[in-house]
Amino acid sequence: QVQLVESGGGLVQAGGSLRLSCTASGRLFMFNVMGWYRQPPGKQRELVAVISSSDNTNYEDSVKGRFTISRDSSKNMVYLQMNSLKPEDTAVYYCTRLEGPRQYWGQGTQVTVSS
């Protein structure tokens, strides 16, 4: 079993920055993809960014140029640096980890961007 714990959410004004962190623990496999999804109020969960174990990245269009995903595989951690935040970035952000057919989720951390 894999456990994911996020941290770093909070309240920030538009134009500000936040950095989310996620730590994975448990029985971990070397080849994996880690990333972040978000669920805005009243909407479905959506992909934000993912990074593979070989550091290939992919971003949702609306966050390109503002968000940066990175990982420290030695610490089993993934980060999401969020700059130039907008009110529409307000959501619960979830860390995720894919290992083959299995996908694991963290409990989520709230990010609120005020205008």
NUMARSE-734806 format. One record per residue (C-alpha): residue number from 1; residue in one letter; chain; x, y, z. Coordinates in steps of 0.05 Angstrom, whole numbers, plus 5000, padded with zeros to 4 digits. Layout:
% NUMARSE-734806
     k   r   c     c1     c2     c3
   NUM   a   A      X      Y      Z
...
This chain:
% NUMARSE-734806
     k   r   c     c1     c2     c3
     1   q   A   5000   5000   5000
     2   v   A   5022   5071   4985
     3   q   A   5007   5132   5027
     4   l   A   5010   5203   5001
     5   v   A   5011   5264   5047
     6   e   A   5005   5335   5019
     7   s   A   5024   5400   5051
     8   g   A   5031   5473   5032
     9   g   A   4961   5495   5016
    10   g   A   4930   5559   5042
    11   l   A   4901   5627   5027
    12   v   A   4938   5674   4980
    13   q   A   4921   5737   4942
    14   a   A   4917   5737   4867
    15   g   A   4986   5743   4837
    16   g   A   5018   5708   4896
    17   s   A   5054   5642   4901
    18   l   A   5047   5576   4938
    19   r   A   5088   5513   4939
    20   l   A   5054   5446   4949
    21   s   A   5093   5385   4973
    22   c   A   5074   5312   4974
    23   t   A   5110   5255   5007
    24   a   A   5100   5183   4987
    25   s   A   5111   5125   5034
    26   g   A   5098   5051   5037
    27   r   A   5115   4998   4986
    28   l   A   5140   5041   4928
    29   f   A   5160   5019   4858
    30   m   A   5217   5052   4821
    31   f   A   5178   5065   4757
    32   n   A   5121   5112   4771
    33   v   A   5087   5177   4753
    34   m   A   5071   5229   4806
    35   g   A   5029   5290   4798
    36   w   A   4975   5337   4820
    37   y   A   4901   5341   4805
    38   r   A   4853   5394   4830
    39   q   A   4779   5398   4843
    40   p   A   4748   5468   4840
    41   p   A   4684   5480   4879
    42   g   A   4625   5447   4844
    43   k   A   4669   5418   4789
    44   q   A   4702   5352   4771
    45   r   A   4773   5334   4789
    46   e   A   4822   5354   4735
    47   l   A   4895   5342   4718
    48   v   A   4943   5398   4735
    49   a   A   5012   5369   4723
    50   v   A   5049   5303   4723
    51   i   A   5121   5282   4724
    52   s   A   5150   5214   4708
    53   s   A   5206   5177   4743
    54   s   A   5250   5200   4684
    55   d   A   5228   5273   4696
    56   n   A   5184   5280   4636
    57   t   A   5129   5331   4652
    58   n   A   5061   5349   4626
    59   y   A   5017   5408   4645
    60   e   A   4945   5428   4637
    61   d   A   4942   5487   4589
    62   s   A   4917   5538   4638
    63   v   A   4976   5529   4685
    64   k   A   5032   5527   4634
    65   g   A   5083   5581   4648
    66   r   A   5056   5592   4718
    67   f   A   5063   5525   4753
    68   t   A   5124   5481   4756
    69   i   A   5124   5408   4778
    70   s   A   5187   5375   4804
    71   r   A   5207   5315   4844
    72   d   A   5261   5289   4890
    73   s   A   5260   5214   4880
    74   s   A   5311   5203   4935
    75   k   A   5260   5230   4984
    76   n   A   5198   5203   4948
    77   m   A   5172   5274   4942
    78   v   A   5137   5315   4889
    79   y   A   5128   5390   4889
    80   l   A   5083   5440   4854
    81   q   A   5108   5511   4852
    82   m   A   5049   5556   4835
    83   n   A   5063   5628   4814
    84   s   A   5019   5683   4788
    85   l   A   4959   5650   4822
    86   k   A   4889   5669   4798
    87   p   A   4822   5663   4834
    88   e   A   4804   5607   4785
    89   d   A   4861   5566   4813
    90   t   A   4821   5558   4877
    91   a   A   4810   5484   4889
    92   v   A   4828   5425   4932
    93   y   A   4894   5399   4904
    94   y   A   4907   5324   4906
    95   c   A   4973   5289   4900
    96   t   A   4972   5226   4860
    97   r   A   5020   5169   4844
    98   l   A   5013   5118   4788
    99   e   A   5048   5051   4790
   100   g   A   5027   5010   4732
   101   p   A   4951   4998   4737
   102   r   A   4947   5026   4808
   103   q   A   4933   5099   4824
   104   y   A   4939   5127   4894
   105   w   A   4913   5192   4922
   106   g   A   4929   5238   4979
   107   q   A   4876   5269   5023
   108   g   A   4879   5337   4988
   109   t   A   4900   5406   5009
   110   q   A   4859   5469   5000
   111   v   A   4885   5527   4958
   112   t   A   4845   5590   4959
   113   v   A   4863   5650   4917
   114   s   A   4828   5715   4934
   115   s   A   4817   5771   4883
